[in-house]
Amino acid sequence: MANSVSDIMIAPANIWYSATGVALPDETSVAFGASWGASWTSIGYTLTPLAINLEVETFDLEVQQLASVVKQVKVKETMTFETSLAELTAVNLKLALGSTSTITTSAAGASQHAFEDLKAGGEVLIPEYQWGFEGYLLDTSNHQLPVRFFIYRGTAVLNGALEFSKNAAAGIPLQITALADTTKTSGQQLVNFQRVTGWKTS
């Protein structure tokens, strides 16, 4: 394959989440930066780049007659996605704290401040969502061609300290762990990567 500068991606990632099982955005009709539909929610601005990590544990088969491993199988794979959310809201904190509590809001009144209220803690199960990450590549005509990564099932946790500082934003460090979707074929259960490689012709 010929080398192509157009295949080099320099772009931030937009992050979306939905209930599991919601239809994925169409690669042709949903342009980069457009809404993914009412069933998807954007987490808004992020302070740090999106980092994707894959950790693999293997079983190495050895035989007495050889010094080298003769066969290797995967016994565990863990894929995580990490970033820091820039917007300190009850909705974003609910994701990071793994809460299923309902966020209550109160409107401003003559003797009442407007505020939002979230309670969390003590839950055993971590809520599962479907996740999507979106960047873009530019073609020769400067069209933004979507590049998307989807997790069918994933949990989110607060991945580090939430710091309040006089010279830094109070970002919410978030780690998303992909879980297997066993309703799908083996080899297709963890993630789905899509890259639009050319603009539609009409």
Secondary structure, 3 states (H helix, E strand, C coil): CCCCHHHCCCCCCEEEEECCCCCCCCCCCCCCCCCCCCCCEECCCECCCCEEEEEEEEEEECCCCCCCCCEEEEEEEEEEEEEEECCCCHHHHHHHHCCCCCCEEECCECCECCEEECCCCCCCCCCCEEEEEEEEEECCCCCEEEEEEEEEEEEEEECCCCCCECCECCCEEEEEEEECCCCCCCCCCCEEEEECCCCCCC
